[in-house]
């Protein structure tokens, strides 16, 4: 340092936060105006709460801090900034600690005078109903539950995408490509680790992220969500808004955005309907909509009308005051954004950033992180560098073609996966002669995609449940899944209202049955359900033993006619349900402690026993004691009621602390199913009255009373089995389908208990038990496990035709482990859309 250089600016002269920031600006000028990139390098790195080393002075953060005047910078920033400036001008190292102490004392004095002002986005004059004293968000259990579940879902999604913690350094800025002046104070370029700070610095809190396919858009969205939730995860501080990443492809045309957003919170994260609506209404949710480009089919025959429709809804979405646009983040592919721009449609008042291609330095850093010295593949780093620089044998354009081919994190991942499986980088990255380097790059990309499935299969051998998968098997099954997704896209393209989960990218287990052949599977399912329904009715008819084989030859009497009508009506309802176009697999996600289930079952039994005894006494009155006595009425009724109550209690325990469906909601959800429950209840109560020779009035009273009771039990089952459990944090795509047959058989067996108590009046115990079991199981399969039955039939047909493995669920889980697929919420998806498109056969195949 020159001896005539003036002393550094004195921070003690600052009397306010604005003057303190001004002192930092003057310090940078005094040091010789180091660029933001130079400050970033000299500032060093710090370790974030998740253990990742990040820059202490990201360019966008530095730019934002030096422009703001309403709050004191954090001490960590001040320390790194002052150190970087002093190092840049060769300030004596032994004097730096003294300078840092001066800045610390000055900042501490100012911090003691006044608390920092809130950031611009939070410094609004209007306080929402979710705000507490001082405008801070009040403690809200729904916010905490949503934040915890979002954090865990995103952590799982991040690990599923990356397979660890190594990620290519994605950078972004206001332009599609970094400019030579990206160090200018007004044009900062930022990276993946600082996207949270970048967003919080936006006054509008509206961000549009645009990037090429494979540029890292989804990873950036996940990082944004996790960084915004970091204060909650580390200190328990409730965020003013919970960021929630949602699949934009699930939005349907002409659906209002706010109700749709509330439905996603309810369906994907288990919030009660009222809580979801309240959080959306109070703007406690930050929607992060990933995949705007997935809404419309590819290639587009015209303007992307669904994407335009969603953007129109988002432009109507306002903040709590109604005077400013609401906070939202939208992720879109570059080509789709160009189409939207051509149609003069965009996200109003949003800051647009573009993801940049990887630089040679970023690629080299990623390779060093993934393959450090001593790694078995570290010798291949030089080969990839040679390919990128054009040093491999070939035409002069080869280096350019390779750089274009490896410009995105996804393509880089394809390369390292293939190399780790034993491929030679020289063969993978060979640029075929072509005057256009982009054409040569496309050929390299296709070669990488061809190598990915065999490489992933080799690197992830199947270690259990049979022999390892062969690459040709895996590719064939993935091709059929990709072809099914193309069918889903075509099916939904002509419909404004598609079944939930039927999108161009989501593989939902209970919606995969069309792979076996839509008409064939539906016909087989209908046939099986009719068979189950008829068997269930025959088991009831044989178990009740009121009528013999020859009793129906003549004209049936009133009791026989009523029995036959109820049986035929129930078979017709079961048949109609089997013809449903898209049976839904609903049901709570229950990972509930055994103790809670036991307590729920005991409480249900205690409540159901007395109720059942009263029903038994009512039956005694209707039969006038001609079939059974008061002891049997009380004991059998109490046993039946206790069993029914215990089953409901065991199931309802899975929803402790979660939302409770109302009776009206349960009836609207499945009215036909509840009607079938009522018919079965009426049918079960008929035999005792017919044995007692009851008249038409008693029969009518029994039918009405038993129908009402069974209908009410069906509603109770629906309420008990729907929704989420507070104990369940992570969903699995097969959870709902796994619970579907369990709930269905539970329905059937609880009805079988009531039927057994009726059968034993006129049959021996063994015959009654056999008829009750056969009838209960077939009843459950035909009536309560429709989605599971349809799916299993479709899977068996597809496996018989060689389209899918018979153990499809094992394969899907293995494919996720091999990074060929990934879990996204309650669905499976291909690891990347480019892989899905590559494996999708052409229309003529």
N, C-alpha and C positions, 0 to 999 in steps of 0.2 A: 504494500500500500504506500502511495506517495505521501511524503511527510506533510505537504501542503494541502492535502485533502481535508475538507471541513469535517467536523464531527457528525456522526449520524443524527437524524432527527430525534428530538427528545419527546418520548411519549407522555412524560409527566405534564407537558403543557396542554394536553387534551382535556377539555372540560365536559365532553359529551361523547356519546358513541360515534356520532358523525365525525367529530374531530379526531377521534382515535383511529377510525378507518382512514381519514385523511393523512394521518401520520404514517400509516402503512404504505399508502400510495407514494408519499414523499420519500420513504425509505427505499422503495423500489427505484424511484428516479435517482436518488443519491447513489445507489449501487450501480447505476449505469443501464437502467431499463432492461434487465434480463427478460427474455421471452418466457411465455408461460410454459413452454416445453422445458426450457432450461431450469426454471424454478421447480418444475415437477421432478426433474432428475436430481437436483440438489436437495430437495426436501426429503428424500428418502421414502421409506415405506413404513407402514404401521400394520399391525395385525388386527383384523376386524373380529367381531364377537364369534363369528363362525369359523375362526382359525385361518382365514384366507389373508395372505399378504396383499395389501392394497396401497396405492400411492397416498402419501400424506397430503399432497397438494395437487389434486386433479385439476385439469385446466378449467373445466366449467365451474368448479367450486371456487377456485381462485378468482376467476372473472366475476362471479356473482358476489362474492364477499367484498371485493374492492369497489363494487358499484353500490352496495347497499349502505344506507346511512341511518337506519332506524334500530339497529341492534348491534351489540358487541359481538365480535367474532369469538368462536370457541378458543380456549387457550391452546389446545392441541394445534389448531390452525396457526395461531399467532406464533407459537414456538417454531413450527416448521417453516413458516414464511420468513421470519426474521433470520433464522439460521441459513436458509437458502440465499437470501439477499447478501448477507455478510460473507458467505463462502464465495459468491460470485465475484465480489470485488476484492478477494484475497485479504479479507480482514483477519488480523492475527487470531489464530485459533484459541490462544490462551485468554483472549479478551471476550470471546463470544459468550461464555457463561455469565459474565458481568452484564453484558448488554441484555441477555435474556431476562436476567433478574429485574432490570429496570422496566422492561416491557411487562413483566408479570405483575410487579407492584402497581404500575399505572393502571393496568386492566382491572386488578382486584379493587382498587380504589373506586373506579367507575362502576364496577359491578355492585359495590356496596351502596352506591347512591340510588340506583333504580334498577328494578328487575328488567330483564331484556323484554323488548316489545315482541308481540307475537309475529309470526311470519305473515307476509301480505295476504296469503290465501285464508288465514284464520282471523285476520284483523278486520272482520266485517262488523258493521253496527248491529246487524240482526242476529240475535241469539236464538237458536232453534230450541224445540221442546226437549231435545236430548242434552242441553247444556246445563251445567251447574254454575256455581259461583264463579264470577270472573270470566264467563264465557267458555270455560273449559268443559270438555265432555264429561257428563256425569257417569258414574259407575252404572253399567248396564250389563246384566247377565247375558242378554242376547248378543250384545257386541262381543263380549268375552268368549262366548261359545263359538260364534262365527269366526273370530280371529284365530282361535286355537285350531279349529278344524281347517281353515284355509291354510294356515302355516304348515300343518302336517300333510295336507294334500299336496301342497307345492313342494315340500321337501321330498316327498316320494316321487313326484313328477320330475324333479331336478335330477335325482339319482337315477331314475329310469332313463332319462335322456343322455346323461353324461356317463353313467356307469361308475362314477367316482366323483372327484373334485377337479380334474383337469379339464379346462375349457379353453377353447381358442379365444384370444383377446378381441372380442367384438367391439368395434368403435363406431361412433355415429356422429353426425353433425348436420347442419342445416342444408347441406348440398349432397347430391348423390355421390359425389367423389370428394375426397379431401382436397382442399385448395392449398396452394403454396402459402397462403396467409392464414392458416388455421390457428396460428398462435396469436393473432390479433385479439385485442381485448374483447371486441364485440363479436367475434366469430369463434367461439371455443369448440373444439372437438372433444368428445367425452368417450368413456368406455363403459364396459359392462359393470364394473365394480362401483361406479358412481352414478348410475342411472337414477337411484332413489333421490340423491341430493339434487340432481338436475331437475327432476320432476317437482320437488318441493319448492324450487326456485321459480317455477312458472306461476305468474299471477293468475292466469285464466284456469289453471289446473286442467287443461284439455290438451292432450298429446296425441298426435298421429304418427305412428312409426311405420316407415315404408322400407322395404328391403327386398332384394332378390330372393328367389327360392334357395333355401339352405343357408341364408346369411346369418341365421341365429335369432330370428324374430321371437320364437317361442321361448328360447332360453332367456332372452332379454326381458320378456314379459314376466317370467318366473322370478328372475332376479329383482325386478322392480317390486313385485308383490312382497317378496321376502325382506327386502331392504326397508320398505315402508312399515312392515310389521316388526322390525327388529327392536324398536323401543318397548313394544309390548312383550316380546319374547324374553328380553333381558331384564327389564325393570318392572314389568307388569303394568306399565302406563297404557291406558286405553287410548287407542288412536282416534282422532276426530272422525276419520273415515276408514272403514276396513276395506282394503283393496281385495277384490274378488275377480280372479281370472275366469272368464266364461267363454264357451265355444260359440262364436257368433253364428256358426252354421245351424244352430238349433233354433234360431229365431225364425218365425214364420211370417209371411207377408201379411200386412195389414193388422198385425198384433201390436197394441200399444206397448211401448217400451217398459214403463214402470210396472204394470201387472206381470209382464213376462219376466222382468228382473226378480220380482218377489217370488215367482214360481220357481225360478232357478235356485234361489236361496233355500226354498222349502224342499225341493226335490234333491238337490246335490249336497246340501249341507245340513239338512235336518232341522231347520228352524221351523217353529210354529208359524202357521199361516199369518196370524195376527202380528207376530214379531217381525216376520219378513216384510209385511206391508208397512209396518211402522218404521223400520230402519230405512226402507226405500223412501218413504214419505219424508222422513226427517233428514235425508241425505247423509246418512251414516255409512253409506256404501259407496266405494269407488269402483265402478265397473271397468274391468280391463278386458276388452272384447278382442279375443285372438281369433284370426281367421276370417276377416271380412271377405276375403277373396274366395272362401269356400262356399259362400251362399249360393252362387250361381254356377251352372254347369260349365265345363270346359270342353271344347272351345265355345266361346260365347257367340250366339247367333245374332245378338243385338246388344243394346245397352244392358248392363247387369241390373235388372229391375229389382231384385231382392236386396242387393247391396245398396242401391239407391233408396229403397224403402226404409232400410235400417238407418242410413245416414239422415234421412228426413226425420225419423223419429228422434234420433239423437240431437238434431238441431232444435227440436222442440223441447228437449229435456233441459230444464232450468235448475238453478240453485234454489235454496230454501226461500230466498226473498222473491223469486220470480222475475227479478230484473237482470239477472246475469245468466250465462250458460252454465249448465251443471258440469261438474267434474267428470271426466271420462277419458279413458285411454283406448285407442283403436289400433290394431295391428293389421297391416295389409301388405300384400305382395306388390311389387313395383309395377308389373304389367297391368294388374287390376286397377291400381291407383291411376295409371295413365288412362285407362278406359273411363274411369269416373271423372277425371279431369276433362277429358274430351266431351263428356256429357254435361260439363259445368256443374258437377255435384261434388261437394267436399264436406269435411267436418268444420263447421263454422267456428271462428275464434280459437282455433287450435294451433299449437306450435307443431310444425312438421319437421321431423328429423329423418334422415336416411341412414341406413346401416351401410358402412363402408366395406369394400373388399379388403381381404387380409393383405397386409404388406409382407414383403420378404422377411423383414425383421420380426413381425408377429408370428409368422409361420415357424421361423427358427426358434423363437422363444417357446412356442407350444411343443415343438419336437423335443427340445431340451427338458421341458417339464415332464413330458410323457415318457421320454427315454433318456433319463439322466445317465451320466457316465457310469459304466458298469452294467447297464441294462443289456439284455441279450440283443436288443435291436438297435443299440446306439451306433453300430457300424453302418446302419442304413441312413443315418442323418446326412452323411456326405453325399450319398447317392441321390437323395431327394433334392438337396441343395444344387447338385450338378444339373439335375433335370430342370430346376427352376431357373438356373442361370444360362441354360442352353448349352452346357458343356457336354451333354450326351451326344453320341454320334447321330447325325441327322441334319436336316436343313436349318437355316438360320432362324426360322420362325419357331423352332421347337420350344425355345425358352418362353417365348410369349404365349404360346398355346398352353404350356404347362401352368404358367402363372394364371391364365384365365381359368383353367380347369380347377385349380386349387384355391380359388379366390374366396371360397366360403368355408365356414367351419364344417359343414356337412361333408363336402367333398374331401376335406382334409381328414375327417374321421374315416371315410371310406378307404382312403389311402393307407392310413396307419393300421386299420383293421386287417386289410389284405396283407400288408407287410408282416404284421405280427403272426399271421397264419402261415408264413413261409414264402410269400410272393416276392419277386425281385422288383425293386422300384424301377429299374431300367426298362423292364417289360411293361409294367403298369403305365408308366408315364412316357412311353414312346409316342412321339408326335408323328402321325402319318403325314406324308407330304401333301400339302394343300396350300394354295396361295392365300387363303383366308385363315388366319390363326384361330378364329372362333369356330370354324368347322372342325379344325383339328382338335380344338379343346372339347368340342362335343363328342368326338370319337373317344377321347381319353376318358371323359365322364361316363360314357356307356361301358367302357372297359372296366372302370372301377365299380359300376353297379353290377355288372356281370360277376365280378369277383366277390361281391359282398356276401351273398347268401352262402356260397361254399366256405368262405373264410369264417363267417360267424358260426356256421355249423361245426367247423373243425375246432374253433376256439372254445366252444361250449358243448362238450360231449354230454350226451344223456347218461347220467350216472345211476339212474334207478328206473324201475318199472319197465324193463325191457331193453332191447338192443338199441344202440345209438341210431339216431335218424341219419339217413343218407341225404346228401345235398340235393339230389334230384327229387327225392320225396318232398323235402321241405319246399323246394321251389314250386313244385306242382301244387301243393296245398295252398301256398301263399298266392299263387296265380288265381286259384279258384276263389279265394277270399277277396282278392282285388277285383275280380270280375263281378262278384256279388256287390261290392261297393259301387261299381259302375252302374249296376242294375238299380241299386238304391237311389243313386243320383238321378237316373232317368225316371224312376217311379215318382220321386218327390218333385221333379221339375214341373210336372203338370198339375200339381196339387198345392193349394195354398195351405192346407192343414194336413200335415203328415203325422204319423204316429211318433211319439217322443223317442228320440234315438235313431230314427231312420234318416240318416244324413249321408252325404258322400264320403265321410271319413270314419264314422263310428261303427265298430263291430260290437253289437249288443247281443249277448248270448241268446236271449229268447227271440231275437229277430233274425237268426241265421237259418231258420228252417227252410226258406225258399231255395236254398242251394240245392236241396234234394229234388226240386221240381215243385213249383207252387201248387198247381192243380193236383198232382199226384199225392203230395203230402196232405193237403186239405181233405182229399177224398178218404185217404187211409185214416186220418185222424177222426173224421166223422164216423167212419165205420167202427173204429175202436170204441169211441164214446157211446155209440148206440149199443154196441155189444155189452159194454160195462153197465150202462143204464138198465138194459133188459135183465142182465144177471142180477143186479141189485134188486130190482123189483121181484124177480122170481124167488130170490132168497127171502125177501120179506113175505111173499105170499106163502112160501113153504114153511117159514118159521112161525107165522101166525096160526097156520093150520085151522083157520076158520072155514075155509072152503076146500072141498076135495076135488080131485081131477074131473069128476063127472058132474059137479054141481053147477057148472056154467053152460051145460048143454041147452037147457031151456032158457026161457026169458028170465034175466036176472032180476032179483028183487031190489028194493031201495038200497039196502046195505051193500049188496054186491055191485050194483051199478055205481054207487058212490065210490067204492074202492077202486073199481076199474077206471073210472074217470080220473081219479087222483093219480093213479099209476100212469095212465096214458099221458096226462098233463105233465107229469114230472119227466117222463122219457122225452116228450116233445121239447121241454125247456132245455134238458141236457143236450139234445141234438142241436137245437138252435145255438147254444153257447159254443158247441164244437165247430160251428160254421163261421164263427167270428173271424173277420179278416186278419186282425192282429191281436191275439190274446195278450194281455199285459201280465207281467210277473211283478206283482206288488207285494209289499210286506216290509216290515221294519228290519233294520240291520241289527241283529241282536248278538252282541258279544257281552252277555250279562253274567255277573258272578253267580255261581251256583246257589249261594246262600240266598240271594235276592229271589231267584226263581223258586226256591223251596218256600220262602216266606210268602211269595205271591200265590203259590199253589195252595198253601194252608189257609190263607185268608179267603181265597176263592171257594175252597171246600166248606169253610165255616159259614160263608154267606149262602152258598148254594144248597147246603143240607136242609135247613129249615124251609127254604123256598120249595125244594122238591117234595118235602113232606106235605106241605099245603096242597101242592098239585096232586099228590096221591090221594089225599082226603077228598079233593074235588072229584077225582075219578071215582072214588068210592060212592060219593053221593049220586053221580050220574048213573052208575051201574046198580045202585040201590043194594049193594052188598051181595049181588048174585054171583060174582066171579071171584072176588077176593075179599078178605076181611080187613078190618082196621089195622091189624098188626102189619100185614103185608103192605097195605097202602102207605103206612108211615115209614116202614123200613125201606121198602123198594124206592119210594119217592125220595127219601133222604139220601140213599145211595146214588141214585141217578142224578139228583141235584148236586151232590157233593162232587161227583166226577165231572159234571159239566162246569161247575164253578172252579174246580182245580185246574182244568185245562185252560179256561179263560184266564185264571190268575197266573198260571205259568207263562202264558203268552204275553199278557199285559205287562208282566214284570220287565219285559224287554224294552218298554217304553217309559220307564220311570223318569219323570222330570222332562219329558218331551211333550210335543203338542198333543192335544186330545181332539180327535175329530168330533164334530157335532153329529147328532142323529141325522139331521138333514143332509149333511155332507156324505155320510155313510150310505144313506138311501139313494142319493143321486149318483154315487159312484158305481153301484152294482145293483140296480133295481131288479133285474131279471134273476140274478142269483138269489137275492133275498126272497123273491117270490117262490123260487124252488125250495128254499128252506121252509117256508110256510106250508107248502103242499106236503112236504115230507113229515112235518110235525102233525098236520091234520091226518095224514095216512097212518102214522104210528099210533095215534089215539083211537082209531076206529075199532080194532079187533076186540078190546074189552067190552065195548058197548054192543057190538054185534053178538058176542057170546052171551051177553046179558039180555039179548032180545029187546034192546031199547027202541023206542019209537022215533019217528021223523024229527020231533022237536028236540029230543036228546041228542040225536045224531047231528042236527044242525048246530046245536049249542057246542058240541064237542068240536066240530070242524072249525067253527069261528074261534073258539078259545084256544085250541091247539095251534091253529094257524098263526094267531096273534103271538102266542108264546114263542113258537119257533122263529117267527119273523124277528122278534125282539132279540132272541139269542143270536141270530145271524148278524144283526146290527152290532151286538156286543162283540162278536168275533171280529167283525170288520174294524171296529174301533181299536180292539186289543192288538190286532196284528199289523195295523198300518203304522207308518211313520218310522222314526228313528229311536235309538236309545242314546242317552247322554254318555253312556260308557263307551259307545262305539265311535271312534275318531276317524278310522279309515274305511272307506268303502272298497268292496271288491266287485268286479263286474258280474260275477256269478252269484252274488249274495242273494239277490231277489229270486233268481231262478232256483237256487238251492233251497230256499225256504218255501217255495211254492208247493212242492209235493208234501213237505212236512205239514204245512198248514192244511192242505187238502185232506190228507189222511187223518189229521187231528179232527177235522170236521166230521169225516165219515165215522171214525171210531167213537166219538162222543155220541153221535146218532145211533151207533151200534149198541152202546150201553143201554140207551132208552129202549131200543128194539128188543134187546135181550130180556129186559124186565117184562116186556109185553109177551114175548115168545114163551117164557118159562111158565106162564099161566096155563098154557095149553099144550106144552111140549116137555120132554125131558131136558135135563140140563145140557147134555152133550149136543143134542140136535139144535137146541136154542143157541148155544155158543157158536157152533159152526155156521149157522145161518146168519147170526149177527156179525161175525167176523167177515164172512164173504160179502155180505151186503154192505158193511161199513167201508171196507177197502175199495170195492168197486164204486161205491157212492163217492168216495173221496177222489178217485182218479177221474171219474166222469164229470164231476161237478166242481171240485175244489182245486184241481191241479191241471187246468186246461192248458196254460202256457207251457208247463213242463212236459205234458204229454205231447203237445204239438212239436216242441223242440226235439224231444227224444226220437219221435217218429221221423222227423226231418233229418236228424243226424244219422240214424240207422240207414235210411234210404241213400243219403249222400255217401256214406261209407261203403254201402253195397255197390254203388256206382263208381267207386274209386275216386270220388271228388274230395273227400276229407278223411282224416283218420277217425277210427271209431272212438278213440280216447281223445276227443278234440280238446277238452279242457286241459289235459296234461300237455298237449302240444302247444296251446296258446300260452300257458304259463312258461313253458320252456322257451318259446319264441321271444317272450319278454325278457327272460334271462339272457338270451343270446343277442339282445338289442335289435331284433328284427321287428318286433312289435313293442308297444308301450301301453301302460295303463293310464288312461286319462279319466279321472273320476270313476264313474261306474261303467266305462266302456273300454274296449281295446281299440287301438289305432296302430297303423303302420308307423314305424320309427320315423319316417319322413315321407312327405307327400310325393317327392321325386321317386322314392323307392316304390310307392304304391302305383304311380303312373307307369313306371318302368315295367312292373310286373303285370299290369293290366293288359290282357290280350287285345289285339285290334278287333274291330267290329266284325270282320270277316272270319275270325278264328272260331 
